Amino acid sequence: MNLIDEAVIIEIFGIRMYAYGVYVALGALCAMTVLAFLAYYHRLGKGAAALTALLSGICGLVCSRLAFCLLNQELGTLTPFHIWPQVSSGGWSMFGLIGGVFLGGRISAKITGENPGKILDILSLSVLPLIAAERIGENRIDYFDISRTLDSDALKGTFLAVGEDECYLATYYVAAAAAVVLFVVLLILSFRKGKDGDLAIQFMLLFGTVSIITESLRYDFFLSISFVGLQQVAAALMLALGIAKAVQRTNRPKSALSVAAILSIPLMVLAVIGLEFALDRTMWNKVIIYIAMIIAVSIPAGLGMKLLSTEKGTEEA
């Protein structure tokens, strides 16, 4: 296969390959290793781990590519259909990947008869090493997943900054670090007594929350329509879905905590829209703006986590 010369290419054992692809491949290997370990720990049936790995991998790739092609507006319209199969030219969606991985897990659970909540819990942990590796791999793509021009030179000369004349935050490292921290947090939570599917909901709550911030930090207009970042919208939808699942699990949708969690979503969205406007249209201190944004997105996540701690619902995610 011919490689694109503009991409960073490395050679290993005489084989030329994309540097970015090597990171993704290593991340996938780590993800499969975690999946195999957790499948053994949770005593999944024979063949369930292999089938889950296969289906989640295939569905993740397909959905990631489909999401990109459907949402990409770089040419002013949908990606032409004849370009969709040209995967070597790049173009993937992180949230499409996650949705596909979960879809593959549900199909695997249906085939093997395993509890879908347990499968999704395992995948929630397994996908994070892949996400971290993919984000680190983005450092091999010029001017991709970087921030607005930094107002201060405090980070200049560090690994967190890119650019010479103008300095930008290497947002991909922030997103990678967030994935690693989230992996540790969810791993700790996985050892606590709970119902199958709780960890998957916690993943949606926490990853959706973190991604609203990291997608706001990036300013490369990837998968965006005008000033609206579609992956940031997807992150908010993931957080909202996590809240909905947490409310469903309590079997008490009219409780004060459930109502507060549901109402926190539109209020959070309005707050984030206002803060995004302030980032682009005012001279307000960006650090203060992001502190306010972190507080705004943390409230629904915290309420969702509290709901899970008081759940009395069913065991299926």
Disulfide bonds with the S-S distance in Angstrom:
none
